[in-house]
């Protein structure tokens, strides 16, 4: 059986969300976001870096959230959550699928590390502030892209929304989603109403 290692408010939200959207039969292994848990001998056998998510299935282990999403979409043969290969729609979908992790997550990660996760003596406030400024700049770009769109790749919900929706969950937790970006706010609220999102975030 598919096994998903999950800690609240981490990238594993993407995997649980996708599994729920696809209606997959899977086991969710709940973990605390705590070094004592993630750096334990048992978990390091699954993920040597002590991070989440991790996925196990029939001896296969994958530890990157985007790779897990792509693997599960391909394995299930799903065609509803991704446009057909080789189409312009697929190109836009791929752009935003990877934008979530490659462009928006780095500044959000800096905020998380230097404002919340690291011990206070190891936090660098300038790094957190720079992350905030960059994240807001990116969110304003996203706001323009969402003008007249229900979802990031078009009018249909896709796995790119799952990848990006997690980023926006963090942005909301960090207080970055404001009335200055109405399209992003409306988009996030639309995603947050999905039953699969609610299950993935414990609502």
C-alpha positions, 0 to 999 in steps of 0.5 A: 500500500502507498504510505505517505509520511506527513507533518502539518503545514509542510510540503507533505500537504501537497501529497495528502491533498493529491491523494484525496483528490485522486481518491487513492487508498493510502496510509498516512503516517502522521509525524510531528515537525520536531527534530527528535522525530524527523532525525530519529534513526527509524525515519532517517532510513526513509529520508536521510535528510530528515525532511517531509514528505516521504512516500513508500510503495512496494520498496520505492521511496521518493522524498521530493514533493514535486516528484511524488506528485508527478509519479502518482499522476503518471501511475494512476494515468490521471488526465483530469489534473494535468493537460495533455502532453505537448499542448500549450495548456501543458506548457503553462501547467508545467511552468506554474507547477515548477514555479511553486517550488523553484521561485516562490518557495525559496523566499517563503523557506527563508521566512520560515527558517529565520522567523519561526523554525531556527532557535532565536540565536541562529535566526537572521532577521535580515534574511527573513525580511528579504524573504518577505519582500521577495515573496510579496513581489512574487505574489503581486506577479501571481495576482496579475497572472490570476486576473480573469482566471479561476485556476493558475493553468486556466479554468480547470483545477490541476496539480499545479494548483496543488503545488502552488496552493501549499505555498499560499497556505504558508504565505497566509500563515506568514500574514503575506496575503492581503487585500492588495492582491485580491486575485490571489486571495480569491484563488486561495479561498477557492482552493481552500474550499475543496474537500481534499484541501480541508482533509490535507490541512486538518480542517 
